[in-house]
């Protein structure tokens, strides 16, 4: 799967894919550095965490998350197919959440 990106020309942003941080994840993570007019860079991470057909491991969890989240400014958008009271107080049952809960807590991420 090849990712496409759409950026408003008026935003005057420079966008660069960080392919080195997307290795081993089977296109389930997309990492971009975005800078506007020489301002500080923000790293945007898009996650789609799914189990591949016939596979056991969720590939999005196989990447080096420490290298990604320890950058100065990181924003993560995700569909991690997980339910947790950490990000939704109304979920009746916790599902597929331990990895993502630990990532949030270990790296002191704000939801």
N, C-alpha and C positions, 0 to 999 in steps of 0.2 A: 504494500500500500504506500503510495507516495502522498506526502502531505502537501497541501496548498495553503497559502496564506493570503488574506486580503487585508490591505492596509489603506486607509484613507490617505490620499496624496497630501491633503492639507495638514495632516498630522506631522509631516516632515520627519518621519522616524527612519532610523537605520536598523534593519533587522538582520540578525545573523543566526543561522542554525548552529547549535553546538552538537555536532554529530558524534563527537567523542563521548559525550555523556548519554547517548542514546544506544550504545552498543549493547548487545545481548538482551534487549528487551522486545525484540520482534515487532517493532513499530507500535508498541503500546504506550510509549512515552515520546513526547515531542518537546524539545528544549530549545528555546529561542532567547537570545539577548536582544533587548530593544533599548535604543537610546534615541533621544530627541534633541536635536540641535546642540550636540556636545554635552548634554546633561548626563548625569550618572546613569549607568545601565541598570535596567531591571531584567531579571531572568524570569521568563514565563515558562511554566511547565504544564503541559496538558497530558493527562493520564487517562487511559482507558484500560482498566485492569480486568482482564478476563482470562479464563483458563482456556488454552488452545484445545481444539478438538483432539481427543485422544491423549492429551497431556495432563500432567498432574500439577506442574508448577505454574503459578501466575507470573508471566514474564515481566510485568511491570515491577514486580518485587525483586527481580534479579539484578537490577542496575545498582550502581554505586550511589545510593541516596545521600551519603555523607558529603560527597563531592558536589552534589547539586544543592542541597539545602544550606550548606555552610558558606555560600556566596553572600555578599553584602545585602542584596535586595532580591528576594525570591517571592514569586506569587505562583501558587499551584491551583489549577482548576482540574477537577477530576470527576470521573465516573468510575469509582472503585468497586462497584457492586458489593458494597458492604453497608451494614447497618450497625450503628453504635449510638449510644446516648451521648457520647462525646460531641457529636455534631448534629444529633437530632434527638431531643429529649422525649419525643413521642414514639420512638420505635418500640414495638412490643417485645422483640427478641433480637439479641445481638447475633450478627451473621458476618463471616469473613472479615472481621474487623481487627483482630490482634496486631497484624503487621502495621496497619495504618495508624492505629492508636499509639503503638510504641514509637513510630516515626514522629508523630506529633509531640508526644511527651519528651522523647529523647532530645529533640532539636528545638524544643520550646517554641513550637509553631502556634500561631493564633488563628482560630477558626472564626 
